[in-house]
Amino acid sequence: MTLAGPVARLNELIRGIELAILTTVRPDSSLHSCPMAVQSADGTGSFWFITNANTEKVEAVRAVQRVNLCFTAPAANRYVSVSGFCELIRDHIKAKELWHSDYKSWFPGGLEDPDLILMKIVVYQAEYWDPARARMVSLEGFDQTAIT
Amino acid sequence: MTLAGPVARLNELIRGIELAILTTVRPDSSLHSCPMAVQSADGTGSFWFITNANTEKVEAVRAVQRVNLCFTAPAANRYVSVSGFCELIRDHIKAKELWHSDYKSWFPGGLEDPDLILMKIVVYQAEYWDPARARMVSLEGFDQTAIT
């Protein structure tokens, strides 16, 4: 079972959307959301983010790995909901790949900054808004990758 | 403790945003989101929606009342995250107040349609994106209303 088809489809659905809404579950079970600059999913169906280890969203993910990423483009009537598992990873090589000079203001220590951590969100379900049916419909192909 | 101030502040923050992203927790613990047409919060700090009782989001809320509503206006750099408790209510008078002729295609039976149910989302935490600090900050005044 390859993910190439579903990932390509997903990336097509979110094309041009630069910010996603990340929703996490806090330790008190409340749901919290915040905007995140986002790139395409990689070949394994994962989204990567550079973030600060001392943030509420990272604290939330330490307790509950389930997250949602929502991509919206209201003018185009496009909405994509991604259910994922979030892993927290320290990986210098991957961080370097994701690094952008804008991050310097966040991480004065650059790639060596001890506060820098990576979030890897593995997609295991994706849905998109179908205007014709006026409801969210499943994007086939991801369910098989549910984390075991 | 009055909510008038915080509610007015919240409504100012979301002014002009017609669609919110509702995130719910499914019975399998996964997080799911979908767009919802939204109006201002009422005087008690609650958002009301007319919806269909036979939907995944209603099924989710029956199991887990915690939800998130996220309001986004990327062009204006505005993001508001609302943590809430969702109640499912059947109330003919309130439904009539919320009713709009567009709903007729969803509920052929009109206000008497047995599938029609109301979602009342009671805000108990709200945050908004502060561009100056480049992070979400709390909108004071709602924490006191945590559901007891």
Chai-1 contact restraints between the chains, C-beta under 6 A:
chainA,res_idxA,chainB,res_idxB,connection_type,confidence,min_distance_angstrom,max_distance_angstrom,comment,restraint_id
A,L19,B,P74,contact,1.0,0.0,6.0,A-B,restraint_1
A,I21,B,I21,contact,1.0,0.0,6.0,A-B,restraint_2
A,I21,B,C70,contact,1.0,0.0,6.0,A-B,restraint_3
A,T23,B,T23,contact,1.0,0.0,6.0,A-B,restraint_4
A,T23,B,L31,contact,1.0,0.0,6.0,A-B,restraint_5
A,T23,B,N68,contact,1.0,0.0,6.0,A-B,restraint_6
A,S29,B,R66,contact,1.0,0.0,6.0,A-B,restraint_7
A,S30,B,R66,contact,1.0,0.0,6.0,A-B,restraint_8
A,S30,B,S83,contact,1.0,0.0,6.0,A-B,restraint_9
A,L31,B,T23,contact,1.0,0.0,6.0,A-B,restraint_10
A,L31,B,R66,contact,1.0,0.0,6.0,A-B,restraint_11
A,L31,B,N68,contact,1.0,0.0,6.0,A-B,restraint_12
A,L31,B,S83,contact,1.0,0.0,6.0,A-B,restraint_13
A,H32,B,S81,contact,1.0,0.0,6.0,A-B,restraint_14
A,S33,B,N68,contact,1.0,0.0,6.0,A-B,restraint_15
A,S33,B,C70,contact,1.0,0.0,6.0,A-B,restraint_16
A,S33,B,S81,contact,1.0,0.0,6.0,A-B,restraint_17
A,C34,B,M136,contact,1.0,0.0,6.0,A-B,restraint_18
A,P35,B,Y79,contact,1.0,0.0,6.0,A-B,restraint_19
A,R66,B,S29,contact,1.0,0.0,6.0,A-B,restraint_20
A,R66,B,S30,contact,1.0,0.0,6.0,A-B,restraint_21
A,R66,B,L31,contact,1.0,0.0,6.0,A-B,restraint_22
A,N68,B,T23,contact,1.0,0.0,6.0,A-B,restraint_23
A,N68,B,L31,contact,1.0,0.0,6.0,A-B,restraint_24
A,N68,B,S33,contact,1.0,0.0,6.0,A-B,restraint_25
A,C70,B,I21,contact,1.0,0.0,6.0,A-B,restraint_26
A,C70,B,S33,contact,1.0,0.0,6.0,A-B,restraint_27
A,P74,B,L19,contact,1.0,0.0,6.0,A-B,restraint_28
A,Y79,B,P35,contact,1.0,0.0,6.0,A-B,restraint_29
A,S81,B,H32,contact,1.0,0.0,6.0,A-B,restraint_30
A,S81,B,S33,contact,1.0,0.0,6.0,A-B,restraint_31
A,S83,B,S30,contact,1.0,0.0,6.0,A-B,restraint_32
A,S83,B,L31,contact,1.0,0.0,6.0,A-B,restraint_33
A,M136,B,C34,contact,1.0,0.0,6.0,A-B,restraint_34
